[in-house]
């Protein structure tokens, strides 16, 4: 997985990725007969910027029109997403790709789109199953949970934790309504009951599972508070695991700026984010953010557009078992889900291989 991920990103510079994010909406072909509209949870963050880059690549290959819009990070609400969707429904786009902030609240609007003959595909996070045709899932919940726990585990063991020395862990999620993050949390809690991860413990879910939302100020504030609770003591937290691409770099930044830092040799930080978002912290030996977890975000955008396009033109249906997705080849469709692949754990030994 590491070799493949690195090869795909070797020629892609961060500047190149960001250059593709200058426009709120853009088209791959003015003459495209098919229009696909893509709605992320929010705009202006490198995770979804990279997804958009992959979506643009697929649109260029297919010669279709791609619209892209979403709420700002500080207004990442269901209502903001619904407002954008209503405009696309009125416009009569052929397919909608959406990463819902609230899988239940957005369902009536997605059903309205379906009633108007628009194909609905979720990506990154799912909606209610009866409100979409297919879900392009970047990773299974079990694979994401294993990647996150493995990232924390390898550093905790190196710092002396294990069967004879328990480690208290905290999770930093997002809004509490995100379907994927809730599934990842549930899978993490299930894995914590197994022998492999039994030395890692969530002592109190009320205090040690956090939902700061998507407002950057609140995320930073809650991560700073969590850092202040970390240390080697039995009543302290030894590992913080972030389930969102906003919270993970916030953990590294808040440790770096803390006036009173917990002992980096006694704690670890990890979570989901792009390699470039974490590279500075991972390479800083004084910062306990030692690992990151992700998947190929540009491939996620590419696969999402391929899926929506092929669903629109009839190459696949909701009952199909495979999709041949351009340069990505064949991908399995199971239970109306197209799965991208496995999670990737990166650390100081390989983070420089990724320019993304």
N, C-alpha and C positions, 0 to 999 in steps of 0.2 A: 504493500500500500504506500509506504513512504517513497519508494522510488518512482512510482507512477504519479503520485501527487507532486513531487518535485519537478518531474519532467514537464508536467502540464503548466506549471507556473514559472519555469525557468526563464522564459522569454517575456514574462509579463511583469513590468515594473509597477510599483505603487503609483507612480505618476501617471502611467497609462491607464490604470484602473480609475483614478480620480478624474482623469480627463473625460471619461465617459459619464461622469455624474453631474455635468454642468447643466443639464436640461431637465426640466420637470417632466416633459413628455417628449418622445422622439419617435421617428418612424424608420423602419428598415427599408421600405420601398413605397414611394408615393403612389405607385400603381398597384400595390398589393390588393388582391381580391379578398384576402382574409385579414381581419383586424382582431388582434388579441390584446386585451388590456390586463396589465399586471399591477397588483396592489400589495405592497409590502406592509408589515406592521407599522413602519415609519420610515422616513427618508433621512438622509444625512449621516449615515453610520456605515462604516466600511464593510460590515457583513452584507447588508442588503445592496450596497453599491456593487459589490462583487457579484452577487446574484444577478443584478441587472446587466452586468457586463456579459455574463454567460447567456442571458436571455437575448441580448442584442446579437450575439454571435449566431445563435440558432435562427433568429429572425432574418439576418442577412443571408444565411444559407437557403432559407425557405422562400425568400422573396415576399415576405408578408409585412403588414403594418403592425408595429408594436407600440402601444401606449403604456406609459409608466407614470404612476402618481401615487402619493400616499401622504398621510399626515406627518407633521413634524414630530420630533421625538418628544417634545413637551406637551403635545396634544394627541398622543397615540391612543385615542379612544375608539370605541365601537361606532359612535355617532359620526366621527370624522370619516371613518371608512365607509359607512353607509352613504354619506353625502356624495362621496366620489363614485360609489357603485351606482347610485341612482342616476347620475349623469351618464354613465356608460350604458346603462339599461335603456335610457331614453335615446341615446345615440344609435343603439342597435348593433353593438359589437358582436362578433361571432363567438368569442370565448372570453371568459374572465379567469385570471389566475389570482388567487388571494391567499395571504397569510393572515388569518384572523387574529385580532386582539381578544375577541370573546367568541368562542365557537357557538354558543347558544344564542346570544343576542343578535349575531349577524345572520343567523339561519333564515329568518323570514325574507330578508332582502335577497339572499342567494336563491331561495326558492322562487322569488319573483322573477329573477333573471332566467331561471330554468323554464318557468311558465311562458317567458317571452322567446323561447327557442335558443337561448344562449347556453353554451356548454360551460360548466363551472368546475374548475380544478383547483384544489387547495395545494399549497406547497409550504414547506417549512413548519407550519402548524395546521392542524386539521380543524374542520368545522363538524357540525352534526352530519352523520353519514347520509341522512336523507336530504341534505341541503347541498350536496356536491356530487359530481359524477365520479371523479377519481381523486386520490390524494397522492401527490408526489412527496414521499417521505425521505428525507435526507439520510436517516439512519433509524433502525428499529429502537424502541425504547430500551430494550435489553442491551443492545450494543452501545448506545450512548451512556447508559448507566455504568456499564463495565469500563468504558474508556475513562470516565470521570473518576471512578473509584480507583482504577489502576494508576492514574496520574497522581492521586494523593497517596496511594499505598506505597509506590516505589520510593517516594521521598520520606514518608513516615518511617519505613523500615530502615532506610539509610540513617535516620536520626534516632534509632534505638527503640522504636515502638514495635509491638508485635504481640504474640500470645501472652507474654509475661508483663506487658506494659500497654494498657489500653490507651486509645486516643479518642478524645471527644471531637465530633465533627459538627459543623454547621453548614446549612445549605442556604444559598442566596438565589432565590428564584426571581420572578418578575411581578406580574399583576395578580397571580392566583387564579386567573381565568384562562391562561394559555394552555391549550390542550397538550402540546408536546411537553412543556416543562412539567406539567402535572404527571404525565406518563413517565417521564424520566425520574421524577422524585419517587413515584411509586416503585419503579424498577430498582432504584438505589436502595430503598428501604427493604425490598425483598432480598437483594443481594447481601445486605448487611446481616441477614439471618443465616447465611451460609458460613461454613468453616473458613473459607478463603478470606473473608472480610470481617470476621466476628470480633476482631480486636478494635474495629472502628465502630463508635457508638454515637447515636443522637440521643443525648440525655433527656432533652425536653423539647418536643416539637413546637410548643407555644413560644419558646424564646430562641430556639436554635434553627428554625426554618423561617426565613425572612422573605417578605414580599414587598420590596421597595417601589415597585412599579417601573415606569419607563422615563420618569423625569430625572434628568442627570443630577440635579442638585440633591434630590432625595436619595438617589442611589449612592452618591458619594457620602452623604451624611450617615446612611445606615452601614455602609462598608467601614467608615471610620469608627463607628461605635463598635462594630464587630471586631475590628483590629484591637481595640482597647480591651476587649474581653479575652484576648488570646494569650497563651503562655503555657508553661509546663505543669501548672497546678491541676489537681483533680477536679476543681470547680471551674477550670478555664477551658477554652477551645484550643485544640491542637491542629485542626485542619478545617479550612474554609473552602467550600466547593461552590462555585458560581454556575448557575444554569443558564445565564444569558450573556450575550456578547458585550453588553454594556457593563454588567456587574464585575466580570472577570478583570478587565484592566483597571476598574475602580479599586479593586482590592489591592493590586500592586501599587497604584498611585497613592492610596491612603496610607499604606504602610510606609512608603517612601517619605511622605510629608508629616507623619506622626511625630509629635514632639517627644513622646515617650514610646519607644518602639519595643514590642515584645522580642525576646531572644529568637533570632532567625534560625538558630540551630535546634529550637524546640518546637517549631510550628511549620506548617506548609500551607500554601495557597495554590489553587488551581481552578480551572473552569473552561467554559466554552468561549472561544474568541479566535480571531485570525492570528496567524503567527506574527505578522508585523505589529499588531496591536499589543502583543506581549513581549516581543523580542527584547526590548530594553530591560525589562524586569527580569526575564529569564536569564539573561547574560550577566546580570548584576549579582554577584555571589552574596552580597549583603542583603538581598531581597529574597524573602522566602517563597515568592511566586516562581516555582521551579518547573512547572509543566503547564501545557495547554492542550485542549482537546478540540478537534473540529473535523470537518469533512471538506470536500472540494466544493466551495460555494458557487464558483462559476459553473461547474458541472450541474449543480442543482438548478440554476437558472436555465441552463441549456436544456436539461431534461424536461423541465416544466413546460417550456415553450413547445418542444417536440411533442409532448403528450397532449397539450391543448390543441395543437394544430392537427395531429393525427386523429384525435377524437372528433374534431370539427369536420374533417373531410372524409371520415368513415374508414380510415385505415385500421383503426382500433375501435372497440366498443367497451362498455363497462364490463362486459363478460370476457374480454380478451385475456389471454394468459401470458402474453409477451408483447413487447414493443421493440422494434428496431429503431433506435434513437440516434441516427446519424453517426458521428464519429465515436459515440459511446457504445455502439453495437447493441446487442440484445439485453434487455432488462426484463426481469420477471414481474408480472402483475399478479398479485395474490390478494384476495378479499378487497378488490377495488383499490389497491395500493401499489404504486410503483416505487420500489426502494432503490435509492441511489447506491448505497454501499456501507462499508464499515467505518467506524470512528477512527481517527488518527490521534495518537498521543505524541506530542513533540516536546523536546526539552533542549538543554544547552548543547547536546551532542548533534542535533540535527536542525535546529530552528533556522540557521543561516541558509539552509538549502531552499527555503521558501521565500519568495519575494512577493508576498501577498498579505 
